[in-house]
Amino acid sequence: MARLAAGAIRLLRATLRLRHDGDARVREWEAEGRHFILAFWHRHLLLMPYAYRGRGVSVLVSRSRDGELIARTVERFGIHAARGSSSRGGAAGLRALLRQARAGLDVAFTPDGPRGPRGVVQPGVLLAAASTGWPIVPVGWAARPCRRLASWDRMVVPLPGARLLFVYGEPLWVKRGADLDPAAATLQQHLDAAEEAAERRVAEGR
């Protein structure tokens, strides 16, 4: 099943007119081997393998049955998976992710995954940033034409031939021991702003 899913994603990607905006700093960090945390809403998970060009990244994935499929699928794109979530095995998943970070991998989060609330930042990504000292880079994308699935996250699926734009927002650093609520609100704003900018530019044909 994972092989079929990865093949379908690659086939879809081959039809898309895909561009990136605001990614110069991230591309520089990737080239220099400087570490960061990539953050994106769960609804954007499908095409996120194409947002990263670094030397290795690990993403936190649920221990659920759906999470197993996601983990096996992303592995086919060279992405490592740490198993756990805010609802099941969260502490263990975060520890596994931090071990992989210490081993030299960048890390990625869906801050509202795996089951929501949709568009609300959970603390795991902020705890990882405080522990590592790495910046969180928010990224969102939009596509025209596309469909939104009737899933809890309203996952976005571009249609073949769509224009798709990734937009990268301003990095966010979280100090160890800092109050996480203001950081969560700021990250939520940055993620929403990146998505809104992508939607606006795609709608305008830019």
N, C-alpha and C positions, 0 to 999 in steps of 0.2 A: 504493500500500500504506500509506504514512504517513497519507494522508487517511482511509483506512478505520480504521486503528488509533486515530487521534485521535478520530474519530467514535464508535468503540466505547467509548473511555474516557469521553467526555462523556456518552454515553447511560447507561453504568453509573453515573457520578457522579449523574445526575439521579434515580436510584432510591434512593440511599443516604441514611441519616440520619447526617449527618457533624457531628462536634463537635471542638473544639480545647480542650486543657487546658495550662496553663502557658505560654501564648503571649503574655501581656501585654507582657513586655519586648520581644519580637520585633516585635509590632505597633507599639510605641512607636518602636523603631529604624526600622522601615519608614516610618512617618509622618514622622520627622525626617530621613530620608535618611542615617542612620548605617549604615555598611556592616558586614556580617558574613558568615560562611561557614556555610552549612547543610550538615549531615552526616547521612546516613541509610544504613542497610544496603541493599545492592543488591536484596534481596528485597522492599523497600518502594518500589521505583522507580515502579511503575504509577500510584499515586495522588499522588505527590509534587508534581505541579504545583499541587495544592490546599493545600499546606503554606505557600506563599509568596504574599505580597500586596504586595511592594515594587515599585519602579520598574523593575527589570530585573535578571535573574540569568543567569549563564552556568554550565553544568555540563560537567565533563570527561567525554567520551564516547570509547569505544574506536574505533580505526580499522578494526575488523573489519566484516564484512558486517552483523552484528547491530547494531553500533554505528551504521552508516549509517542503518538504519531508526529507531533510537532518536533520532538527531540530527534526522532529518527530522520525526519525530513531535513531539518537544518543541518544535520551532520553531513548530508550529501552535498552541502554547500561549503563544507569545511568549517562549520560553526560548532563549537563545543556546547554542551548542555549541562547545566547544574540543575538538579531536580529538587523542587520545592516551590512553595508559594506563600502568599500571605494567609491562605486559608488551610493549607495542608503541608506540613513539614517546612514551614517558612524559615525557622531558625536554622535547620539543617541545610536547607537550600542556600541560604545566605552564606553560611560557613563554607559550603562547597564552592560557591562562586568566589569568595575571597581567597580560598586556597588556589584556585586557578589564576586569580589576579596575581598572587605572589609568585606563581610559576611563570609569569610573563605575558599573560593574555589580557587584552582589553575586555571590558564587560559591557553587556547590554541588558536593558530592562524594559518591560512594558509596565509602567508604574501603576496602571489600573488593572493589571491582570492578576490571576487568570479569569476571574468572574465578576469583576467590578467592585464598587460602582463604576460605571463607564465614565471616563474622563476625570476621575478623582485620583490624585497622587497618593499612593500608599507609602509607608516609611522605608521600605527596603532599599530603594535606590538612594535615598538620603543617607541611610546608615552606611551603605557601601562607600559613598562619596566621603563621608566623615572619616571612615576607617582608613581608606587608601590615600586621601588627600587629592584624589583625581577630580578634574572638572566633569560635570555632567553636561553633555551636549544634547540639547533637544532637537529633534528632527521630525518633520511632518511631510506628508505628500498629498497631492491631489491629482486626479486624472479625469479627463473628458474624452469620450464618454465612459461611464462606470456604472456599477450597480452596488447597492448596499444590501447586504444579506439581512435576513430576519433573525440574526443571532443577538446575544445580549450586548455585544460590542458594536453592532451594526458594521461588521467588517466591510471594507471597501475593496471591490474587485474591478479592476480596469477591464474594459472590453478590448478585444483584439484591435490593434491599430490606434489605440488611444494615445493622446499626449499625456505624459506624466512628468510632474515636476517635484523633486525633493527640495525642501527649504530647511536650512540649518539655522537654529537660533543662537542667541548669545550663551556662552558657557556659564555654568553656575557652580561655584565652589561652596562646600559646606564644611564649616569648622567643627572639629571634634568637640563634642559636648554642647553644641549650639542647640537652641530651640528649633525643633524641626518644623513647627507649624508655619512660620513665615517662609521657610525655604520651600515647603510643599506648595504654598500658595504662589510663590514666584515661579517655580518650575511649571506648575499648571498653566500659568499665564503664558510662559514662553512656549510651551507645547501647543496651546491653542493658537497663539499668534503665528507660529510657523505653519500650522495647518491652514489658517485663514489666509495667510499670504500666498500659499501655494494654490488654494482654491481661487483666489482673486486673479492671480496671474494666468492660470490655466483658462479661466473663463474669458479673460481678455485676449487670449491667444498669444501670450508672451512666454 
